[in-house]
Protein backbone atom coordinates (compact mmCIF):
# COMPACT_ATOMS: atom_id res chain seq x y z
CA UNK A 1 0.00 0.00 0.00
CA UNK A 2 1.35 3.40 -1.03
CA UNK A 3 0.62 6.82 0.48
CA UNK A 4 2.76 9.65 -0.86
CA UNK A 5 1.74 11.87 2.04
CA UNK A 6 1.07 15.36 0.69
CA UNK A 7 -1.76 17.58 -0.48
CA UNK A 8 -5.56 17.20 -0.19
CA UNK A 9 -5.44 13.40 -0.52
CA UNK A 10 -3.25 13.12 2.57
CA UNK A 11 -5.34 15.57 4.58
CA UNK A 12 -8.69 13.88 3.94
CA UNK A 13 -7.82 10.25 3.25
CA UNK A 14 -4.40 9.66 4.81
CA UNK A 15 -5.88 8.47 8.09
CA UNK A 16 -8.37 6.22 6.30
CA UNK A 17 -5.64 4.59 4.21
CA UNK A 18 -3.46 3.94 7.28
CA UNK A 19 -6.44 2.50 9.13
CA UNK A 20 -7.19 0.24 6.16
CA UNK A 21 -3.67 -1.16 6.27
CA UNK A 22 -4.02 -1.90 9.98
CA UNK A 23 -7.47 -3.46 9.67
CA UNK A 24 -6.42 -5.85 6.89
CA UNK A 25 -3.08 -6.93 8.38
CA UNK A 26 -4.79 -9.71 10.32
CA UNK A 27 -5.68 -11.39 7.01
CA UNK A 28 -2.99 -10.29 4.56
CA UNK A 29 0.73 -9.58 4.59
CA UNK A 30 0.63 -5.82 4.05
CA UNK A 31 3.50 -3.35 3.79
CA UNK A 32 2.60 0.35 3.92
CA UNK A 33 5.08 2.71 2.28
CA UNK A 34 4.72 6.43 3.00
CA UNK A 35 6.34 9.59 1.77
CA UNK A 36 6.32 10.90 5.33
CA UNK A 37 5.39 9.00 8.46
CA UNK A 38 3.32 10.21 11.41
CA UNK A 39 3.62 9.61 15.11
CA UNK A 40 1.10 6.76 14.91
CA UNK A 41 2.02 5.43 11.47
CA UNK A 42 3.59 2.05 10.88
CA UNK A 43 4.53 2.97 7.32
CA UNK A 44 8.03 2.74 5.87
CA UNK A 45 9.68 5.68 4.14
CA UNK A 46 11.81 4.47 1.17
CA UNK A 47 15.48 5.28 1.75
CA UNK A 48 15.91 6.85 -1.71
CA UNK A 49 12.90 9.14 -1.37
CA UNK A 50 14.79 12.15 0.03
CA UNK A 51 17.55 12.25 -2.63
CA UNK A 52 15.10 11.60 -5.45
CA UNK A 53 12.92 14.49 -4.28
CA UNK A 54 15.89 16.81 -4.72
CA UNK A 55 16.64 15.39 -8.16
CA UNK A 56 12.98 15.62 -9.27
CA UNK A 57 13.04 19.37 -8.65
CA UNK A 58 16.16 19.84 -10.76
CA UNK A 59 15.65 17.60 -13.77
CA UNK A 60 12.90 17.56 -16.40
CA UNK A 61 11.50 14.04 -16.74
CA UNK A 62 9.97 14.45 -20.16
CA UNK A 63 6.34 13.37 -20.34
CA UNK A 64 6.32 12.54 -16.66
CA UNK A 65 6.70 16.17 -15.66
CA UNK A 66 3.23 17.72 -15.30
CA UNK A 67 2.82 21.45 -14.89
CA UNK A 68 0.06 23.23 -13.02
CA UNK A 69 -1.09 24.05 -9.51
CA UNK A 70 -0.04 20.65 -8.16
CA UNK A 71 3.38 20.48 -9.78
CA UNK A 72 5.20 20.04 -6.48
CA UNK A 73 2.81 17.29 -5.39
CA UNK A 74 3.25 15.46 -8.69
CA UNK A 75 7.03 15.77 -8.53
CA UNK A 76 6.88 14.38 -5.01
CA UNK A 77 4.83 11.41 -6.24
CA UNK A 78 7.33 10.85 -9.05
CA UNK A 79 10.23 10.74 -6.58
CA UNK A 80 8.21 8.51 -4.26
CA UNK A 81 7.36 6.08 -7.06
CA UNK A 82 10.95 5.80 -8.27
CA UNK A 83 12.21 5.32 -4.72
CA UNK A 84 9.98 2.23 -4.45
CA UNK A 85 11.84 0.36 -7.21
CA UNK A 86 14.15 -1.63 -4.86
CA UNK A 87 11.22 -2.67 -2.64
CA UNK A 88 9.10 -3.68 -5.63
CA UNK A 89 11.94 -5.79 -7.00
CA UNK A 90 12.59 -7.46 -3.67
CA UNK A 91 9.07 -7.76 -2.28
CA UNK A 92 7.36 -9.83 -5.01
CA UNK A 93 4.06 -8.14 -4.16
CA UNK A 94 0.79 -9.49 -5.57
CA UNK A 95 -1.09 -6.18 -5.29
CA UNK A 96 0.12 -2.59 -5.22
CA UNK A 97 -2.66 -0.41 -3.80
CA UNK A 98 -2.32 3.37 -4.21
CA UNK A 99 -4.49 6.45 -3.66
CA UNK A 100 -2.37 9.28 -5.16
CA UNK A 101 -3.38 9.72 -8.86
CA UNK A 102 0.12 10.56 -10.21
CA UNK A 103 1.29 7.11 -9.11
CA UNK A 104 -0.81 5.68 -11.95
CA UNK A 105 1.83 7.00 -14.35
CA UNK A 106 4.84 5.63 -12.48
CA UNK A 107 3.79 2.17 -11.32
CA UNK A 108 2.93 0.64 -14.73
CA UNK A 109 6.27 1.85 -16.11
CA UNK A 110 8.16 0.29 -13.23
CA UNK A 111 6.23 -2.93 -13.74
CA UNK A 112 7.17 -3.05 -17.44
CA UNK A 113 10.76 -1.95 -16.88
CA UNK A 114 11.52 -4.68 -14.34
CA UNK A 115 9.25 -7.40 -15.71
CA UNK A 116 7.10 -7.54 -12.57
CA UNK A 117 3.58 -8.96 -12.34
CA UNK A 118 1.89 -7.09 -9.48
CA UNK A 119 -1.71 -6.03 -10.00
CA UNK A 120 -2.61 -2.38 -9.52
CA UNK A 121 -5.48 -1.19 -7.31
CA UNK A 122 -6.38 2.51 -7.29
CA UNK A 123 -8.64 4.10 -4.69
CA UNK A 124 -10.51 6.83 -6.58
CA UNK A 125 -10.60 9.66 -4.04
CA UNK A 126 -9.92 12.63 -6.29
CA UNK A 127 -12.97 13.02 -8.58
CA UNK A 128 -11.20 11.87 -11.75
CA UNK A 129 -13.46 11.74 -14.79
CA UNK A 130 -14.00 8.06 -15.72
CA UNK A 131 -12.45 8.36 -19.22
CA UNK A 132 -9.18 9.29 -17.49
CA UNK A 133 -9.05 6.36 -15.08
CA UNK A 134 -5.64 4.63 -15.15
CA UNK A 135 -5.50 1.70 -17.54
CA UNK A 136 -4.72 -1.87 -16.52
CA UNK A 137 -5.77 -0.91 -12.99
CA UNK A 138 -8.67 -2.07 -10.84
CA UNK A 139 -10.63 0.91 -9.53
CA UNK A 140 -11.74 0.98 -5.91
CA UNK A 141 -14.82 3.22 -5.85
CA UNK A 142 -15.68 4.79 -2.48
CA UNK A 143 -19.05 6.20 -3.56
CA UNK A 144 -21.99 4.59 -5.40
CA UNK A 145 -22.44 7.89 -7.26
CA UNK A 146 -19.00 7.71 -8.89
CA UNK A 147 -19.48 3.98 -9.47
CA UNK A 148 -22.77 4.55 -11.30
CA UNK A 149 -21.42 7.44 -13.32
CA UNK A 150 -18.43 5.32 -14.42
CA UNK A 151 -20.78 2.52 -15.49
CA UNK A 152 -22.89 4.96 -17.51
CA UNK A 153 -19.75 6.32 -19.15
CA UNK A 154 -18.69 2.87 -20.28
CA UNK A 155 -16.31 1.61 -17.61
CA UNK A 156 -16.91 -2.18 -17.23
CA UNK A 157 -18.21 -3.33 -13.85
CA UNK A 158 -15.45 -5.97 -13.81
CA UNK A 159 -12.85 -3.17 -13.53
CA UNK A 160 -14.37 -1.67 -10.37
CA UNK A 161 -15.33 -2.57 -6.82
CA UNK A 162 -17.48 -0.42 -4.52
CA UNK A 163 -16.38 -0.23 -0.88
CA UNK A 164 -17.22 3.02 0.96
CA UNK A 165 -14.76 4.66 3.32
CA UNK A 166 -14.89 3.46 6.92
CA UNK A 167 -14.22 5.40 10.11
CA UNK A 168 -12.59 4.62 13.42
CA UNK A 169 -15.48 5.14 15.82
CA UNK A 170 -13.91 5.77 19.27
CA UNK A 171 -12.81 9.17 17.98
CA UNK A 172 -16.42 10.34 18.10
CA UNK A 173 -16.89 9.99 21.84
CA UNK A 174 -16.92 13.53 23.32
CA UNK A 175 -14.47 14.10 26.17
CA UNK A 176 -16.10 17.34 27.38
CA UNK A 177 -19.60 18.78 27.31
CA UNK A 178 -20.79 21.35 24.80
CA UNK A 179 -20.95 24.04 27.51
CA UNK A 180 -17.42 23.26 28.72
CA UNK A 181 -16.00 23.42 25.22
CA UNK A 182 -17.75 26.69 24.41
CA UNK A 183 -16.30 28.18 27.57
CA UNK A 184 -12.85 26.85 26.65
CA UNK A 185 -12.99 28.36 23.15
CA UNK A 186 -14.72 31.61 24.22
CA UNK A 187 -17.90 30.94 22.26
CA UNK A 188 -21.11 32.45 23.67
CA UNK A 189 -23.55 29.75 24.76
CA UNK A 190 -26.33 31.56 22.88
CA UNK A 191 -24.41 31.86 19.60
CA UNK A 192 -25.58 29.85 16.60
CA UNK A 193 -22.29 28.13 15.75
CA UNK A 194 -21.90 27.03 12.11
CA UNK A 195 -18.96 24.70 11.49
CA UNK A 196 -17.13 23.99 8.22
CA UNK A 197 -14.21 21.55 8.37
CA UNK A 198 -12.67 21.92 4.93
CA UNK A 199 -9.69 23.17 2.98
CA UNK A 200 -10.02 26.96 2.83
CA UNK A 201 -10.32 27.65 -0.89
CA UNK A 202 -12.81 28.77 -3.49
CA UNK A 203 -12.23 26.09 -6.12
CA UNK A 204 -14.24 22.93 -5.35
CA UNK A 205 -14.74 23.70 -1.63
CA UNK A 206 -16.62 26.97 -2.37
CA UNK A 207 -15.85 28.50 1.01
CA UNK A 208 -16.56 31.95 -0.44
CA UNK A 209 -20.20 30.92 -1.01
CA UNK A 210 -20.47 29.83 2.61
CA UNK A 211 -19.12 33.19 3.81
CA UNK A 212 -21.55 35.07 1.56
CA UNK A 213 -24.51 33.09 2.87
CA UNK A 214 -23.60 33.50 6.55
CA UNK A 215 -23.19 37.25 6.00
CA UNK A 216 -26.95 37.33 5.29
CA UNK A 217 -27.75 36.05 8.81
CA UNK A 218 -28.36 37.87 12.08
CA UNK A 219 -25.49 38.88 14.35
CA UNK A 220 -25.76 35.86 16.67
CA UNK A 221 -24.44 33.52 13.93
CA UNK A 222 -20.75 32.56 14.25
CA UNK A 223 -18.99 30.79 11.37
CA UNK A 224 -16.02 28.61 12.34
CA UNK A 225 -13.96 27.40 9.35
CA UNK A 226 -11.29 24.84 10.20
CA UNK A 227 -8.90 23.62 7.53
CA UNK A 228 -5.75 24.14 5.51
CA UNK A 229 -5.51 27.85 4.52
CA UNK A 230 -4.87 27.46 0.78
CA UNK A 231 -6.44 30.69 -0.52
CA UNK A 232 -5.52 33.96 1.26
CA UNK A 233 -8.34 35.74 -0.57
CA UNK A 234 -10.86 33.69 1.42
CA UNK A 235 -9.51 35.04 4.71
CA UNK A 236 -9.74 38.59 3.34
CA UNK A 237 -13.34 37.96 2.26
CA UNK A 238 -14.24 36.57 5.71
CA UNK A 239 -12.71 39.56 7.45
CA UNK A 240 -14.54 42.01 5.20
CA UNK A 241 -17.98 40.37 5.29
CA UNK A 242 -18.08 38.79 8.75
CA UNK A 243 -15.33 40.32 10.85
CA UNK A 244 -15.43 38.86 14.37
CA UNK A 245 -18.33 36.61 13.35
CA UNK A 246 -15.89 34.26 11.60
CA UNK A 247 -12.99 32.20 12.95
CA UNK A 248 -10.38 30.57 10.76
CA UNK A 249 -8.29 27.78 12.31
CA UNK A 250 -6.26 24.77 11.22
CA UNK A 251 -6.49 22.48 14.23
CA UNK A 252 -4.86 19.02 14.35
CA UNK A 253 -7.28 16.10 13.82
CA UNK A 254 -7.31 15.14 17.52
CA UNK A 255 -8.83 18.53 18.40
CA UNK A 256 -11.40 18.72 15.61
CA UNK A 257 -13.84 16.55 17.56
CA UNK A 258 -14.24 19.43 20.02
CA UNK A 259 -15.62 21.54 17.18
CA UNK A 260 -18.13 18.84 16.23
CA UNK A 261 -19.27 18.63 19.85
CA UNK A 262 -19.89 22.34 20.41
CA UNK A 263 -21.28 23.36 16.98
CA UNK A 264 -24.98 23.72 16.16
CA UNK A 265 -24.76 22.73 12.50
CA UNK A 266 -22.13 21.46 10.05
CA UNK A 267 -22.13 22.93 6.53
CA UNK A 268 -20.24 21.75 3.47
CA UNK A 269 -20.60 24.02 0.43
CA UNK A 270 -18.84 21.91 -2.23
CA UNK A 271 -21.30 20.64 -4.83
CA UNK A 272 -19.16 17.57 -5.55
CA UNK A 273 -16.86 15.36 -3.46
CA UNK A 274 -15.40 11.89 -4.01
CA UNK A 275 -16.66 10.96 -0.53
CA UNK A 276 -16.74 13.73 2.10
CA UNK A 277 -14.92 12.44 5.16
CA UNK A 278 -15.65 15.54 7.32
CA UNK A 279 -19.36 15.15 6.50
CA UNK A 280 -19.26 11.52 7.62
CA UNK A 281 -17.47 12.54 10.82
CA UNK A 282 -20.13 15.16 11.56
CA UNK A 283 -22.93 12.64 10.96
CA UNK A 284 -21.28 10.09 13.25
CA UNK A 285 -20.80 12.80 15.89
CA UNK A 286 -24.53 13.54 16.01
CA UNK A 287 -24.17 17.01 14.49
CA UNK A 288 -26.90 18.33 12.11
CA UNK A 289 -25.53 18.55 8.57
CA UNK A 290 -26.36 20.69 5.52
CA UNK A 291 -24.86 19.68 2.15
CA UNK A 292 -25.59 20.17 -1.54
CA UNK A 293 -28.61 18.45 -3.05
CA UNK A 294 -27.01 15.66 -5.09
CA UNK A 295 -27.32 11.90 -5.37
CA UNK A 296 -24.00 11.33 -3.63
CA UNK A 297 -24.75 13.52 -0.63
CA UNK A 298 -28.24 12.05 -0.44
CA UNK A 299 -26.69 8.58 -0.18
CA UNK A 300 -24.06 9.69 2.34
CA UNK A 301 -26.48 11.48 4.68
CA UNK A 302 -29.49 9.17 4.14
CA UNK A 303 -31.64 12.20 4.95
CA UNK A 304 -33.38 14.54 2.45
CA UNK A 305 -33.56 17.13 5.22
CA UNK A 306 -29.78 17.60 4.94
CA UNK A 307 -29.90 18.64 1.28
CA UNK A 308 -29.74 22.26 0.08
CA UNK A 309 -29.38 23.72 -3.41
CA UNK A 310 -25.93 25.21 -2.81
CA UNK A 311 -25.68 26.75 -6.28
CA UNK A 312 -28.52 29.18 -5.55
CA UNK A 313 -27.66 32.42 -3.72
CA UNK A 314 -29.69 32.80 -0.55
CA UNK A 315 -30.73 29.13 -0.42
CA UNK A 316 -28.28 28.14 2.30
CA UNK A 317 -28.97 31.32 4.29
CA UNK A 318 -32.68 30.48 4.35
CA UNK A 319 -31.99 26.97 5.64
CA UNK A 320 -29.58 28.28 8.28
CA UNK A 321 -32.21 30.71 9.56
CA UNK A 322 -34.64 27.82 9.94
CA UNK A 323 -31.95 25.72 11.62
CA UNK A 324 -31.23 28.47 14.13
CA UNK A 325 -34.88 28.49 15.19
CA UNK A 326 -35.19 24.68 15.38
CA UNK A 327 -31.65 23.93 16.60
CA UNK A 328 -32.80 21.91 19.62
CA UNK A 329 -35.05 19.69 17.51
CA UNK A 330 -32.37 19.22 14.85
CA UNK A 331 -29.79 18.32 17.50
CA UNK A 332 -32.10 15.66 18.92
CA UNK A 333 -32.74 14.16 15.48
CA UNK A 334 -29.04 14.13 14.59
CA UNK A 335 -28.17 12.52 17.93
CA UNK A 336 -30.70 9.75 17.32
CA UNK A 337 -29.37 9.14 13.82
CA UNK A 338 -25.68 9.06 14.84
CA UNK A 339 -25.57 5.41 16.06
CA UNK A 340 -27.07 4.27 12.75
CA UNK A 341 -24.45 6.23 10.81
CA UNK A 342 -21.63 4.92 12.99
CA UNK A 343 -22.71 1.34 12.41
CA UNK A 344 -23.08 1.94 8.68
CA UNK A 345 -19.55 3.37 8.32
CA UNK A 346 -17.76 1.21 10.91
CA UNK A 347 -14.79 -0.94 9.92
CA UNK A 348 -16.62 -3.92 11.38
CA UNK A 349 -19.38 -3.35 8.82
CA UNK A 350 -17.26 -2.55 5.78
CA UNK A 351 -14.20 -4.76 6.37
CA UNK A 352 -15.73 -7.78 4.52
CA UNK A 353 -16.03 -5.68 1.34
CA UNK A 354 -12.32 -4.88 1.42
CA UNK A 355 -11.32 -8.46 2.18
CA UNK A 356 -13.38 -9.67 -0.80
CA UNK A 357 -11.88 -7.03 -3.09
CA UNK A 358 -8.33 -8.01 -2.15
CA UNK A 359 -9.03 -11.75 -2.41
CA UNK A 360 -10.56 -11.43 -5.86
CA UNK A 361 -7.79 -9.22 -7.17
CA UNK A 362 -5.01 -11.37 -5.71
CA UNK A 363 -6.63 -14.45 -7.20
CA UNK A 364 -6.84 -12.91 -10.64
CA UNK A 365 -10.63 -12.59 -10.60
CA UNK A 366 -12.20 -9.67 -12.45
CA UNK A 367 -15.65 -10.10 -10.92
CA UNK A 368 -16.50 -7.23 -8.56
CA UNK A 369 -18.30 -7.88 -5.30
CA UNK A 370 -22.03 -7.32 -5.09
CA UNK A 371 -23.27 -3.81 -4.34
CA UNK A 372 -25.16 -3.61 -1.05
CA UNK A 373 -28.82 -2.53 -1.33
CA UNK A 374 -28.11 0.66 0.66
CA UNK A 375 -25.39 1.60 -1.86
CA UNK A 376 -27.60 1.42 -4.93
CA UNK A 377 -28.74 4.69 -6.52
CA UNK A 378 -31.98 4.89 -8.49
CA UNK A 379 -30.92 7.36 -11.19
CA UNK A 380 -27.92 8.85 -13.07
CA UNK A 381 -25.82 11.09 -10.88
CA UNK A 382 -24.67 14.00 -13.02
CA UNK A 383 -25.69 16.06 -16.01
CA UNK A 384 -22.90 14.46 -18.05
CA UNK A 385 -24.14 11.00 -17.14
CA UNK A 386 -27.73 11.98 -17.96
CA UNK A 387 -26.68 13.22 -21.42
CA UNK A 388 -24.88 9.96 -22.14
CA UNK A 389 -27.86 7.95 -20.91
CA UNK A 390 -30.21 10.00 -23.13
CA UNK A 391 -27.93 9.45 -26.14
CA UNK A 392 -28.20 5.71 -25.70
Residue pairs with C-beta under 8 A, 6 or more apart in sequence:
1 17
1 20
1 21
1 30
1 31
1 32
1 33
1 97
1 98
2 32
2 33
2 80
2 84
2 96
2 97
2 98
2 99
2 100
2 103
3 10
3 14
3 17
3 18
3 32
3 33
3 34
3 35
3 43
3 98
3 99
3 100
4 10
4 34
4 35
4 73
4 76
4 77
4 80
4 100
4 102
4 103
5 14
5 34
5 35
5 36
5 37
6 35
6 36
6 72
6 73
6 76
7 70
7 73
8 126
8 199
9 99
9 100
9 125
9 126
11 199
11 228
12 125
12 275
12 277
12 278
13 99
13 123
13 125
13 165
13 275
13 277
14 38
15 168
15 253
16 165
16 166
16 167
16 277
17 32
17 99
17 123
18 32
18 38
18 40
18 41
18 42
18 43
19 166
19 168
19 347
20 166
20 354
21 30
21 32
21 42
21 43
22 42
23 166
23 347
23 351
23 354
24 30
24 351
24 354
24 355
24 358
27 355
27 358
28 358
31 44
31 87
31 91
31 93
32 41
32 42
32 43
32 44
33 43
33 44
33 45
33 46
33 80
33 84
33 87
34 41
34 43
34 44
34 45
35 45
35 49
35 76
35 80
36 45
37 43
37 44
37 45
44 87
46 80
46 83
46 84
46 86
46 87
47 83
48 82
48 83
48 85
48 86
49 79
49 80
49 83
52 79
52 80
52 82
52 83
53 75
53 76
53 79
55 79
56 75
56 76
56 78
56 79
57 75
61 78
64 78
64 105
64 106
65 74
65 75
65 78
66 74
66 102
68 74
73 102
74 102
77 100
77 102
77 103
77 106
78 102
78 105
78 106
80 100
80 103
81 102
81 103
81 105
81 106
81 107
81 110
82 106
82 110
84 110
85 110
85 114
88 96
88 110
88 111
88 114
88 116
88 118
89 114
89 116
93 118
94 118
94 119
94 362
95 118
95 119
95 120
95 121
95 358
95 361
95 362
96 107
96 118
96 119
96 120
96 121
97 121
97 122
97 123
97 140
98 104
98 107
98 120
98 121
98 122
98 123
99 122
99 123
99 125
101 122
101 126
101 128
101 134
104 120
104 122
104 134
104 137
105 134
107 120
108 120
108 134
108 135
108 136
108 137
110 116
111 117
111 118
111 120
119 138
119 361
119 362
119 364
120 134
120 136
120 137
120 138
121 137
121 138
121 140
121 357
121 361
122 133
122 134
122 137
122 138
122 139
122 140
123 140
123 142
124 133
124 139
124 140
124 141
124 142
124 146
124 274
125 142
125 274
125 275
126 274
127 146
127 272
127 273
127 274
130 149
130 150
130 153
130 154
130 155
131 153
133 139
133 150
133 155
133 159
138 159
138 160
138 161
138 361
138 366
139 150
139 155
139 159
139 160
139 161
140 160
140 161
140 163
140 357
141 147
141 150
141 160
141 161
141 162
141 163
142 162
142 163
142 164
142 165
142 274
142 275
143 162
143 164
143 274
143 275
143 296
143 299
143 300
144 162
144 164
144 296
144 299
144 371
144 375
144 376
144 377
145 294
145 295
145 296
145 299
145 377
145 381
146 274
146 296
146 381
147 160
147 162
147 371
148 295
148 377
148 380
148 381
148 385
149 380
149 381
149 382
149 384
149 385
150 160
151 157
151 160
152 380
152 385
152 388
152 389
153 384
153 385
153 388
157 368
158 366
158 367
158 368
159 366
159 368
160 368
161 353
161 356
161 357
161 360
161 368
161 369
162 353
162 368
162 369
162 371
162 375
163 350
163 353
163 354
163 357
163 369
164 275
164 345
164 350
164 353
164 375
165 275
165 277
165 280
165 345
166 345
166 346
166 347
166 349
166 350
166 351
167 277
167 280
167 281
167 284
167 342
167 345
167 346
167 347
168 347
169 284
169 342
169 346
171 257
171 281
172 257
172 260
172 281
172 284
172 285
172 338
172 342
174 257
174 261
174 285
175 257
175 258
176 184
176 258
176 261
177 261
178 261
178 262
179 189
181 187
181 258
181 261
181 262
182 188
182 189
182 191
182 193
182 262
184 258
185 258
185 262
187 193
187 222
187 262
188 220
188 222
190 220
191 220
191 221
191 222
192 217
192 220
192 221
192 222
192 264
192 265
192 320
192 323
192 324
192 327
193 222
193 224
193 262
193 263
193 264
193 265
194 214
194 221
194 222
194 223
194 224
194 263
194 264
194 265
194 267
194 320
195 224
195 226
195 259
195 260
195 263
195 265
195 266
195 267
195 282
195 287
196 207
196 210
196 223
196 224
196 225
196 226
196 227
196 266
196 267
196 268
196 269
197 226
197 227
197 256
197 259
197 260
197 266
197 278
197 281
197 282
198 205
198 207
198 225
198 226
198 227
198 268
198 269
198 270
198 278
199 205
199 227
199 228
199 230
200 207
200 225
200 227
200 228
200 229
200 230
200 231
200 234
200 235
200 248
201 207
201 230
201 231
201 234
202 208
202 231
202 233
202 234
203 231
204 270
204 272
205 227
205 269
205 270
206 269
206 270
206 271
206 310
207 225
207 231
207 234
207 269
208 234
208 237
209 269
209 310
209 316
210 223
210 225
210 267
210 269
210 316
211 223
211 234
211 237
211 238
211 241
211 242
211 246
212 241
212 313
213 269
213 313
213 314
213 315
213 316
213 317
213 320
214 221
214 223
214 242
214 245
214 246
214 317
214 320
215 241
215 242
216 314
216 317
217 317
217 320
217 321
217 324
218 321
218 324
219 245
220 324
221 245
221 320
221 324
222 245
222 246
222 247
223 238
223 242
223 245
223 246
223 247
224 246
224 247
224 249
224 259
224 263
225 238
225 246
225 247
225 248
225 249
226 248
226 249
226 250
226 251
226 256
226 259
227 250
228 250
229 235
229 248
229 250
235 248
238 246
238 248
239 246
251 259
256 281
257 285
260 266
260 281
260 282
260 285
260 287
261 285
263 287
264 288
264 323
264 324
264 327
264 330
264 331
265 287
265 288
265 289
265 290
265 320
265 323
265 327
265 330
266 278
266 279
266 282
266 287
266 288
266 289
266 290
267 289
267 290
267 291
267 316
267 320
268 276
268 278
268 279
268 289
268 290
268 291
268 292
269 292
269 310
269 316
270 276
270 292
270 310
271 292
271 294
271 310
271 311
272 292
272 294
272 296
273 279
273 296
273 297
275 300
276 291
276 296
276 297
276 300
279 289
279 291
279 297
279 300
279 301
280 300
280 341
280 345
282 289
283 289
283 300
283 301
283 334
283 337
283 338
283 341
284 338
284 341
284 342
284 345
285 338
286 331
286 334
286 335
286 337
286 338
287 334
288 306
288 323
288 327
288 330
288 331
288 333
288 334
289 301
289 303
289 306
289 334
290 306
290 307
290 308
290 316
290 319
290 320
290 323
291 297
291 300
291 301
291 306
291 307
291 308
291 310
292 307
292 308
292 309
292 310
292 311
293 307
293 308
293 309
293 310
294 307
294 381
295 377
295 379
295 381
296 381
297 306
297 307
298 304
298 307
299 375
299 377
301 307
302 337
302 340
302 341
302 344
302 374
303 337
308 315
308 316
308 319
309 315
310 316
323 330
343 349
344 374
353 369
353 372
356 369
357 368
357 369
360 366
360 367
360 368
360 369
380 386
380 389
